[in-house]
Amino acid sequence: MYFFLLSFSEMGLSLPLVIILVLFGGFFLISFFITSPNMDTKGLLRVLYSKPVRKDNGSVEYPESRNS
């Protein structure tokens, strides 16, 4: 027994749009899983609360303490 059933065209979705949605959704999931190991609390707070020090060679160093 079907209480509520809509086709894709009734929802405003066409085949190219569904393919684009699946591709972008897959890209989001893959990029999330690649970057999630870098999103730990200690690393984020270190970047947000410290003053970065840029060296002469262009690299950036984040001091461990705030008073440095």
Secondary structure, 3 states (H helix, E strand, C coil): CCCCCCCCCCCCCCHHHHHHHHHHHHHHHHHHHHHHHHCCHHHHHHHHHCCCEECCCCCEECCCCCCC
